[in-house]
Amino acid sequence: MLNIADLGQFVIDGNEPGIIENVNLLVEAKADPIAIINEGLLSGMNVVGEKFKAGDMFVPEVLMAARAMNAGMDIVKPLIADKDMPSLGTIVIGTVKGDLHDIGKNLVVMMLESAGFKVIDLGIDAKVEQFVAAVKEHNADIVGMSAMLTTTMTYMQEVIKACQDEGLTVQYLVGGAPLSPAYSEKLGAIYAADASGAVDTAKALTA
């Protein structure tokens, strides 16, 4: 049987069957579930994140790696109480109302989860009320919003205003093709150009 640390390579290779087989073997051998996550699955995904940032891995490979990691997580998570799960913070994220693009947002979700964040994914076409309700329910630290259309990016302002009107103290992280750092600053949000940037920014916001 392989060592927990060796799981990382299966993640990097996007080897989902290998992850499933070996995580199950480790669980049967009574390995520590938290160690399987931190020293195996997440350590591998951290390498993927660095390779992606450096341009040594591309979106399809990252998605395969994330799928492999999540397959392992699905096996281990039921063995852990929520309070035992290490977390850097909670992020509510969604593609805003009127926008149906989700590839970039999904990649950001996977990278945030692999970095150790709890992510509440509202999916596409997410409305103000959904963001507000999710922030309240999960006591979120950050609201993440994605838009790929100039016609939908203005909706971000409505989400931020609604959260402020409710007295919610959260930080705002935004991204998408039509956005810029200057526009994001005007919203009162922080701009992330890509998934790696979103993770780095989220870590800085919750440090």
C-alpha positions in Angstrom: 0.0 0.0 0.0 1.3 3.5 -0.8 2.1 6.2 1.7 -0.4 9.0 2.3 2.1 11.5 0.7 2.1 9.4 -2.5 -1.5 10.3 -3.0 -0.4 13.7 -4.2 1.1 12.3 -7.4 -2.2 10.6 -8.3 -3.9 14.0 -7.9 -1.3 15.7 -10.0 -1.7 13.0 -12.7 -5.5 13.3 -12.6 -5.7 9.6 -11.9 -9.2 9.3 -10.4 -9.3 5.4 -10.3 -5.9 5.4 -8.6 -7.1 7.9 -6.0 -10.3 5.9 -5.3 -8.5 2.6 -4.9 -5.7 3.9 -2.7 -7.8 6.2 -0.5 -10.1 3.2 0.2 -7.1 1.1 1.1 -5.8 3.8 3.4 -9.2 4.1 5.1 -9.4 0.3 5.6 -5.9 0.5 7.1 -7.3 3.1 9.6 -5.1 6.0 8.3 -6.0 9.4 9.8 -8.7 11.0 7.5 -7.4 14.5 8.2 -3.9 13.4 7.2 -5.2 11.8 4.0 -6.8 15.2 3.1 -3.9 17.5 4.2 -0.8 15.4 3.4 -2.2 13.6 0.4 -5.1 15.1 -1.5 -4.5 18.8 -0.8 -0.7 18.7 -1.0 -1.1 17.3 -4.5 -3.6 19.9 -5.5 -1.3 22.6 -4.1 1.4 21.5 -6.6 -1.3 21.6 -9.4 -2.1 25.2 -8.4 1.6 26.2 -8.6 2.0 24.5 -11.9 -1.1 26.1 -13.3 0.1 29.5 -12.1 3.5 28.9 -13.8 1.9 27.9 -17.0 3.1 24.3 -16.7 -0.5 22.9 -16.5 -3.6 24.0 -18.3 -7.3 24.1 -17.5 -8.2 20.5 -18.7 -5.4 19.0 -16.6 -6.4 21.1 -13.6 -10.0 20.0 -13.9 -8.9 16.3 -14.1 -6.7 16.8 -11.0 -9.6 18.5 -9.1 -11.9 15.7 -10.1 -9.5 13.1 -8.8 -9.0 15.0 -5.6 -12.8 15.4 -5.1 -13.2 11.6 -5.6 -10.9 11.1 -2.7 -12.6 13.8 -0.6 -16.0 12.1 -1.2 -14.6 8.9 0.4 -13.0 10.6 3.4 -15.4 13.5 4.3 -18.1 11.2 5.8 -15.5 10.0 8.3 -14.9 13.5 9.6 -17.1 15.8 11.7 -17.5 19.2 10.2 -15.7 20.8 13.2 -12.6 18.7 12.6 -12.3 19.8 8.9 -9.6 22.4 8.6 -10.8 25.5 6.9 -9.3 28.9 5.9 -12.7 30.5 5.8 -16.1 30.3 4.1 -16.7 31.7 0.6 -20.1 32.1 -1.0 -19.6 32.2 -4.8 -21.8 32.4 -7.9 -22.1 33.6 -11.5 -24.4 36.6 -11.2 -28.0 36.9 -12.4 -28.4 36.8 -16.2 -25.1 35.1 -16.8 -24.9 31.4 -17.6 -21.1 31.0 -17.9 -19.5 28.7 -15.3 -16.3 27.1 -16.5 -14.1 29.8 -14.9 -16.2 29.9 -11.8 -16.1 26.1 -11.4 -12.3 26.2 -11.7 -12.1 28.9 -9.0 -14.4 26.8 -6.8 -12.2 23.7 -7.2 -9.0 25.7 -6.5 -10.5 27.4 -3.4 -11.7 24.0 -2.0 -8.3 22.5 -2.6 -6.6 25.4 -0.8 -8.7 24.6 2.3 -11.7 27.0 2.0 -15.3 25.9 2.6 -17.1 27.0 -0.6 -20.9 27.5 -1.0 -21.5 27.4 -4.8 -24.7 29.2 -5.9 -24.1 28.1 -9.5 -25.1 30.3 -12.4 -27.8 33.0 -12.7 -27.4 33.7 -9.0 -29.7 36.4 -7.6 -29.2 39.0 -4.9 -31.5 37.1 -2.4 -29.4 33.9 -2.9 -26.2 35.6 -2.0 -27.6 37.4 1.0 -29.3 34.2 2.3 -26.2 32.1 1.9 -23.9 34.7 3.6 -26.2 34.8 6.6 -26.7 31.0 6.8 -23.0 30.1 6.5 -21.6 33.2 8.2 -19.4 33.7 5.1 -16.1 35.6 5.1 -16.1 36.4 1.4 -18.6 36.8 -1.4 -17.1 35.8 -4.8 -18.9 36.9 -8.0 -18.2 36.0 -11.6 -19.5 37.7 -14.8 -18.6 37.1 -18.4 -20.8 39.7 -20.0 -20.7 43.5 -19.8 -24.5 43.4 -19.4 -24.3 41.3 -16.2 -21.3 42.7 -14.4 -23.2 45.7 -13.2 -25.4 43.3 -11.1 -22.5 42.8 -8.8 -23.1 46.3 -7.4 -26.7 45.2 -6.5 -25.4 42.2 -4.6 -22.8 44.3 -2.7 -25.4 47.0 -1.8 -27.9 44.3 -0.6 -25.3 42.8 1.7 -24.3 46.2 3.0 -28.0 47.1 3.6 -28.3 43.9 5.6 -25.3 44.9 7.7 -23.2 41.9 6.6 -19.5 42.3 7.1 -18.0 40.4 4.2 -15.2 41.0 1.7 -15.9 40.9 -2.1 -13.9 39.1 -4.7 -14.8 39.4 -8.3 -13.6 38.1 -11.7 -14.6 37.6 -15.3 -13.6 38.7 -18.8 -15.2 42.2 -18.8 -14.0 43.3 -15.4 -10.9 45.3 -14.5 -9.1 46.2 -11.3 -10.3 49.8 -11.6 -14.0 48.8 -12.1 -13.7 46.3 -9.2 -12.3 48.9 -6.9 -15.2 51.2 -7.8 -17.5 48.4 -6.7 -15.7 48.1 -3.4 -14.4 44.6 -4.5 -11.0 43.0 -5.2 -10.3 41.8 -8.7 -8.8 38.4 -9.4 -7.6 37.8 -13.0 -7.6 34.0 -12.8 -8.2 31.0 -10.5 -4.7 31.1 -8.9 -5.1 34.8 -8.3 -8.5 34.2 -6.6 -6.9 31.7 -4.2 -4.0 34.0 -3.3 -6.4 36.9 -2.8 -8.8 34.9 -0.7 -5.9 33.7 1.5 -4.8 37.3 2.0 -8.3 38.4 2.9 -8.8 35.8 5.5 -5.2 35.8 6.9 
